[in-house]
Structures are given as structure tokens and as C-alpha cells.
Amino acid sequence: MFVALAKKRRPYIDTFLFIYIVKDFLQATNM
């Protein structure tokens, strides 16, 4: 729901959030 709303207003926010989540997940996996 929130992602769809953010995507409507700013398309690049969805990509930024995706990259941020993946980076955070990789860091957690490495630790």
C-alpha cells in the first residue's frame, strides 16, 4: 500500500527502498 503510494509520487523511491533493504539484508547475513 505504502509502496504503491510512494511509487505514484516519486518512482525512484521504490528502487531506493529496494536497494536499501537488500543492502541491509546482506550486511545482516555477513554478520
Secondary structure as a PSIPRED ss2 file (coil, helix, strand):
# PSIPRED VFORMAT (PSIPRED V4.0)

   1 M C   1.000  0.000  0.000
   2 F H   0.000  1.000  0.000
   3 V H   0.000  1.000  0.000
   4 A H   0.000  1.000  0.000
   5 L H   0.000  1.000  0.000
   6 A H   0.000  1.000  0.000
   7 K H   0.000  1.000  0.000
   8 K H   0.000  1.000  0.000
   9 R H   0.000  1.000  0.000
  10 R C   1.000  0.000  0.000
  11 P H   0.000  1.000  0.000
  12 Y H   0.000  1.000  0.000
  13 I H   0.000  1.000  0.000
  14 D H   0.000  1.000  0.000
  15 T H   0.000  1.000  0.000
  16 F H   0.000  1.000  0.000
  17 L H   0.000  1.000  0.000
  18 F H   0.000  1.000  0.000
  19 I H   0.000  1.000  0.000
  20 Y H   0.000  1.000  0.000
  21 I H   0.000  1.000  0.000
  22 V H   0.000  1.000  0.000
  23 K H   0.000  1.000  0.000
  24 D H   0.000  1.000  0.000
  25 F H   0.000  1.000  0.000
  26 L H   0.000  1.000  0.000
  27 Q H   0.000  1.000  0.000
  28 A H   0.000  1.000  0.000
  29 T H   0.000  1.000  0.000
  30 N H   0.000  1.000  0.000
  31 M C   1.000  0.000  0.000
